[in-house]
Amino acid sequence: MFNKILIPTDGSGLEDHAIRYTAMAFPFARYHVISVIQPNVRGTHLTKLLRQMLEESAKKAISHAEKLLLGEGIEIQKKKVLFGIPSKEIIKYAKSEDMELLVMRSYCKSGVLSYRLGTTIENVLRHIHCPVLIITTSATQREPKRILLPIGGAHLEQKALENVAMNTAKSFNAQLTALYVIEGGRKGKGRAHAQKILENAAWKAKHFDIRLRKAIEQGDPGDIILHYADSHDLIIMGAGKKGVFRRVVLGHVAREICAPSPVPIILVRRHHLR
């Protein structure tokens, strides 16, 4: 499925279970681990001594991630310390190395859920070319056997989303639940459109030899997707939409789901058509 996976780390320990989960789920992938040092923080330029200290800390962070992966029987293919704005360096590295999946760990400050994923993740999601696996809570280390696929976006986004979902489900021999949520009071035409979208997904699943369950619900997409998430192991969904000046922003549904999700989420952009 995903053959080249990138893990950025800062050594805070927050990535530990995300690394273990990814290694369990994709044991045959080639892993790259990077740590990014930001040269200027709030107008403070790095002195030579401080730079050396931060570089040493970054190397330790990479070594820690390497140890975790080795514990799962995986050797890192590439590791590197980078200097610059974290989001920009992550995007640049992922593109230059043609990475197929980016793994990022989000967290809740002081035990309180935040609907912000963090500046770095938000900025990365605006421009990254590949799917992003986001883990907020401590994920169960088991292969996903029930995958939730919320669908209903634009044609290109839908095509990219189904492509990733079908290949992932096939790889794990997992059951796929295609969920279409009709917002507000739309019925008649909305349900007919939902059925058409789901029938198309079912047709594709048949060709992949995947077990697919179709579901149509009406109400608030965030609430319904989270309700379904409780009985699934992984969510694969569209990441967002185009904002003003064609800037890609994180969609409101994706934003509502990411922080409180009890399972890992793979966010997919419309241009991911591998």
HUVEN-V100702 format. One record per backbone hydrogen bond with DSSP energy under -1.0 kcal/mol. CO is the residue of the C=O (numbers start at 1). NH is the residue of the N-H. If there is no record, write none. Layout:
co->(CO/CO)
nh->(NH/NH)
This chain:
co->(3/4/4/5/6/7/13/15/16/17/18/19/20/21/22/26/30/31/31/32/33/34/35/37/41/44/47/48/49/50/51/52/53/54/55/56/57/58/59/60/61/62/63/64/65/66/67/69/69/70/78/80/82/85/86/87/88/89/90/91/92/93/94/101/102/104/108/109/118/119/120/121/124/124/131/132/133/134/135/137/140/145/146/146/147/148/149/154/155/156/157/158/159/160/161/162/163/164/165/166/167/168/169/175/176/177/178/179/180/182/183/187/187/188/189/190/191/192/193/194/195/196/197/198/199/200/201/202/203/204/205/211/213/215/217/220/221/222/223/224/225/228/229/234/235/237/239/241/243/244/247/249/251/252/253/254/257/264/265/266/267/268/269/271)
nh->(30/100/101/32/103/34/16/19/20/21/22/23/24/25/26/29/5/77/78/7/80/9/82/84/44/41/51/52/53/54/55/56/57/58/59/60/61/62/63/64/65/66/67/68/69/70/71/72/74/73/33/35/37/89/90/91/92/93/94/95/96/97/99/6/133/135/111/112/122/123/124/125/127/128/102/267/104/265/106/139/142/175/233/234/177/236/179/158/159/160/161/162/163/164/165/166/167/168/169/170/171/172/174/147/213/149/215/151/217/219/186/190/191/192/193/194/195/196/197/198/199/200/201/202/203/204/205/206/207/208/210/176/178/180/182/224/225/226/227/228/229/231/232/148/266/268/251/249/246/247/243/241/255/256/257/258/261/235/134/237/132/239/272/273)
